[in-house]
Amino acid sequence: MRVSLVEDDPGGRRVAAAILSRAGFEVTAFERAEDYLSARPPGEVILTDLMLPGMDGLQLLGALKQERTAPEVVLMTAYGTADVAARAMGDGAFHFLTKPLDPDLMVETVRRAGERVRMRSEVERLRHQMAQSSGSEILGASAAVDQLRQQLDRLAPSDLPILIQGESGSGKELAARALHYGGHRSAKPFVAINCAAIPENLLESELFGHTRGAFTGADRKRVGRFEEADGGTLFLDEIGEMPLGLQAKLLRILESGEVTPLGSNQSISVNVRVVSATNREIGERIREDLYYRLAGATLTIPRLAERRDDIPLLVAHFLEQQGGTSAPKLGPQALEALQQHPWPGNIRELRHYCARLCALYPREKLDALPEAVTSRSTEQAENGLRIQPDWDMKRIETEVIRWTLERYEGNRERAAKALGLGVRTIYRRLKDED
């Protein structure tokens, strides 16, 4: 277990570090809280003095608790009072030790704090697995889905990099999660990042991390997604939208197994399986040498229109998921209409459609689909977009983007070119609306 010790007294720092090291902990010691925040070594527990020059122990605790994956904090002080201890525990400290420190109590407290971190990580892993099995599994009994499952079962146990191809909304991340949780890395993190959703000037820092002061606004160290996914799987969605300059750095990481955060001269070894995805033919959008590194094997996710037999099963699942006992009941004619619909947005569009049915028609029996719900995609695509008088400018722009995407059958690059927008702009605008 890795422990960070923050203690301004040199003698106390040496003694505490020696005790913890003899107990089998990997200890990194710091004199000031600011030194720890600047270095941010990986670790499960921080043992920090309350009274420190500059930022004190409670302020350090407050800064750490703002983060998504903060370590447990154990505070220690020679000036312990009930009020201070209560405040520390209320702010999220794991425990409060008074000096002079009891060596056995200190070791046991740090050990229990590390166990809590381990249990929290295990709960998060199980939560992902539950999501995988309770609502996000690959549903369907069609031949296309059966073939996809067989491919996933064969590829999951390996560390081979996989390139997943499929239209937007078809379930590419679902397939990536199946590869992760079906393999030997399932106990380690699954980290997903959409390369089209992050501005180019931030994507490098997001992937590789940065040191404090690496650029304007970098007031503290940040762990990148590669390091976060160490031991597990990194899913790079929309890989074709990654800038070419960044692709060269990605290639070096895949070849060397080492990542260098922005502003640092030291490389960090990472053991990551990379699964990438694209919603169209990559063509010239990706370096040829990188393509061969990413495409150890390729998977193609079928369009919903290619697996129409699965639509009744998917509809039943989404209605129960979105509406529970209040979900509407669909008759044979309604289900037949859904099976005949083209679904250019694939499973994502079907899921949103079922959510609208649950919201607008709770507990109703729908022998036929309401015309107002079914007409949007087909009529607008064929006859043009109808602007409503009560729409504001943001709504108009969003509807124009959606209508254009429907005309180009979900191809974001062609829609972006027609509208004179960037692909990232389209992605962010639709994500804001969702």
N, C-alpha and C positions, 0 to 999 in steps of 0.2 A: 504494500500500500504506500502511496506517495503522500507525504505530509509537507506542507510549507509552514515554517516557523518564523513569526515576525516578533522580534524582541530587541529593544534598543540597548539593553544592558549586555555588554560583551560576555561577562562571566555567566550570567543567567542563560544567555543564548547557547554558549558552549555546553553547559551542563544539560540543558533540556534536549539539545540535539544529540548528545552522547547517549542519554537514556533512551530516547526514541530509536536511535540507530541500533542499540543493543537489543531492542525489542523486535527488530526485524523490519522497521519502517525505512523507506527511502526518504531522507530529509533534505530539504533545501531551505537554508536560513537567510533571513533578511533583517536589516536594521530598522527600516522604515516601511510603512504601509505603501508609500509611493513607489519604493523600489520593487515591492512585490507586484503591484499593478502594472508596472512597466515591463517586468519580465514575464508575468503570468505563466509560470511553469505548470504543466499538467499535474493534477493531483486531486485527491478526494477530500482532504481535510486541511483546514488552516488553523493553526494554534497561534493566537495573537495576543499580545499584551494589550490591556485596555488603554493605559497611558503611554502615548507615543509622541515624539516630536512631529509636528505637522498634523497629518491626518491621524486621528486616534482610532482605537479598535472598533468603537461603535460606528464611526463614519465608514470604516472599511467594510464592516458588516452590511451597512445600508447600501453601499455601492455594489457589493456582490449580489445582494438579493434582488437587484434589478435585472440580473442576467437570467437567461433561459436555463442554463445548466450550471448553477453555482455550486461550489463545494460546500460542505458543512463547516461551520465556524465555531471554534471553541475559544472563549475569552478567558484570560487570566489576569489577576491584579493583586497587588498587596493592599489595596484600599477597598476591599469588597464590603458592600453594604447590601441590605435587602432590597432597597430601592433600585440600586444599579443593576443588581442581578435580575430583578423583575423586568426592568427596561430591556436588558440584553435579551432575555428569553422572549419577551414580547416582540422584539425586532427580528426574531428568527434565529438567534444563536442556539447551537445544539446544547451547550452546557457552559457553566461559569465556574472556573477554578480559582481558588484563593492561594496566594503565596504565603509562606514557603510551600512549594508544590510537593505533594505526596507522589513519589515516582510511580508507584503501582496504580494509584488513582488516575494519574495523567495518562499512562499507557492504556489502561482499560477504557477511559473516556474517548481517547482517540480511536481505539479499536471499534468501539460501538458507533462512533460517528461515521467511520468508514463503512461499517455494516449497513447503516442507514442509506448511504449513497449507493451501495451495491443493490440493496432492496429496491430503491427508487428506480434504478436503471432496469432492474428485472421487471418491475411493474410496467414501466414504459414499453419494454419489449413485448410483454404479454398483451398490453393494450393494443399494440400494433397487430399482433397475431389475432386478437379477438376481432378487430376491425376487418382483418383479412377474411376471417371465417364467417362473421355475422352479417356483413353487408357489402363487402367489396370483392368477394370471390368472383371468378370468371364463371358466370352463369350461362347455361345453354346446353342443349342436347343435339344441336345440329352437327353435321359432318365437319363443317369448318371449325367449330369450336372444339370438337373432339380431336381433330388433327393438331390444333394449337396446343391443347393440353398435353398431348403426347410429346410434342417438341419441347415444351417447358419442362416436362418430367425428365427428358433426356439431358437437357442443358443445365438444369439447376445445380446438380452436384459438382459441376466443374467450375474452374475459375476463368473460363474463356470469356473474353469481352464480347458483348452481344450488341448488335445494332437492331433496334426494333423500328419497323416501318409501318405506317398506318395513318389514316386520315385523322383529323382533329376530332376528339370525342369518341374515338373507337376503343379506348382502353389500354393505351400503351404503358402508362404508369402501373396499371393493374398487372400487366404481364411482367414488368420489371420487379414489382413486389413479389410476384409468384416465384420468380427466379431466385430472389434473395431468401425468402422464407422457406423455399424448398431445398436449400443447400446447406452446407456446413457453416456458413456465415450467419445463420439466422439469429444467433444470440448476440450478434454485434449490430451496430447501427445501420439503418437504411436511410440514406440522406439524398433528398431530391432537390434539384435546382433547375429552373427553367431559364435557358440561356437567352430567350427572347424577352423575358419579363424584366430583366435587370439592365439598366443603362450600361453602355459599353465601358464608361470610365469607372464603374463600380464592380464590374464582373470579375476582373482580375483579383481584386481584394477579396471578393466573396468566395472565390474558388481557392485561392492560395493563402489568404490571411495577410495580416500586416503587423508591423511593429509599431510601437508608440512613436509618433512623430514622422511616420513614413511619408505622409502628405498632409496638407492642410485639413484640419478636422480630425485627424487620427490621434485622439487624446489618450487612447489606451490600446493595448495589444488586442488583436482579434484573431481567433483561431479560424482558419479557412475550412471550407467544406471537405477538402481532401483529408485534412488532419482529423476533422470531426468524424469522418467515415472510416477511420483506420480500423482494419480488421473486418469491415463490413462491405457494403455496396454503395457506390456513388452513382446516382441516376442523373444523366445529363439530357434533359428534354430539350427539344428544338436545337439539336447540336449544329444544324446547318446555319443557325443565326449567330454562331460565335464568330467574332472578328478574326480575320486571317492571322493577324499578328499574335493573337492569343492562342490560336491553334498550334503555332510553333512551340509555345511554352508547354501546352498540354501534351504535345508529342514527346517532348523531352522528359516530362514527368512519367509518362507511360513507359518510356524506354529505361529510365534510371530507377524508378520507384522512389524518387526523392522530390520533395517540394520545398521551394525557397520562398518564405513570406516576403512581401514587399517591404523594403527597408532593411532587410537582413542579409548577412553574408553567409549564414549557416543554413545548410540543408537539413530537412527533417525526413527521415525514412518513413514511408507509408506503405501499408499493405492493403490495397483497395481493389475490389473488382469493379470495373467500369461498365455500366450498361447505358447506352445512349439511345436516343429516339429522334425520329424526324417524321413530319407529316407529309412529306413529298420526296421526290427524287432529289438526292443531294446535288448531283452533277458537279458544277464548278464551284459550288458553295463551300466545299471542304477540300483541304489538301489531300492529294492522292495517298501520300505516305501515312497521313493520320487515318484516312479511311481504312486502310488495311490493318492498322493497329486497333481500331474500334470494332471492326466487323470480323471478329474471329468466327462468328456465326451470325446469320441474319434471321430475323423473325418478321413475318408479315401478319398484321392484325386484320382480320376480315372486316369489311364495312358491314354496318347493320343491314343494309339492303341485300347483302350476300348470305345472311342468316335469318331470313324472315321467320322461319319456324320457331326461333327462339323468342320472338317478340311477346307472345302471350305469357311466357314464363317471366321475362324481364318486367313486363307491365305489372304482373301480380306482385313481384318482389318490390318494385318501386312504390306501388300504391300502399302496400303494407308498411314499408319503411317510412314513407312521408305522412301517411294518414292514420295508420294503425286501424283501430276499430271504426274510425270515422271515415275511412276511405270509401269512395263511391264504388258501386258494383257495375262492371261492364258486361253487356250482353254480347252474344256472338257477332251481331252486325257491327258493333263498335270495335271489337277486336279485329274483325276482318278489315275494317277501314284502317286500323293502325298498321296491320300487316302490309297493306297496299301503299302506305305512305312512303315517299322516297327517303326520308330521314337524312338530309344532307349533313346534319350535325351529329349523326350517329347516336351512340348510347347517351351522350351528354344531353342531346336535344330531347330524347325520349324521357330521360329522368326529369328534366325541367318541365316537360309537358305533363307528366304524371303529378308533379308537385302542383301545377296549376289546377289540374282536375281536383286534387284533394282540397285545395284552398277555395275553389269556386263552387264545387258540388259535393260537399260532405254528406255521406250516408245516402246519396241518391242512387237510384238504379238507372243506368244510362244504356238504353237499348241501342241508341245511335249516338254518335259523338256530336256535341254541340257545334253548330256551324261556326260560331264565333271563334272557337278554339282551333278548328281544323283548317280554317281558310287562310290563315296568315302566311304560311310558308308557300303554299301553292299559288294562291291568287296574287300575292304581292310579287312573287318571282315572275309570274307570267304577265300581269297587267300593270305592274309598276307600284311604287310605294305610295301609300295614301297618308299624307301628313294631316294629323288631327289638329284642330285649332287650339287646343289646350296644351299642346306640347311646347316645352321651352327649348332653347337652342341646343342644350346638351342632349336632350332626348332626341331631337331631330337628327343630330350628328350620329348618335348611336344607332338609330334605326336605319339611317343611310348605310352605315358600315355593315349592319346585319343583312340588309337587303342585297348589298353588293356581294357579300360572301355567299349568299344563297345563289345568286346568278352565276358565280364562279365555282359552285359546288364545294364550298368550304376551303378553297385554295387561297390562303392568306396572301401569298406573294402576288398572285394575279389581281386580287382585290385591292391590295395596297398600291400596286402600279396604276390601276384604273382610277383610284381616288387621289393619287399623288401623295400618299402617306407612307410612313415607314411601317414595316411589319410589327415592330415593337409598339408603335403607337396604337395600332389596331388591337393588339393583345391587351395592352394596359387599359384601353377604353372599355373593352368588353369585360375585363376582369373587374373593373370598378363598378360596372352595372350589376354584375352577378353578386 
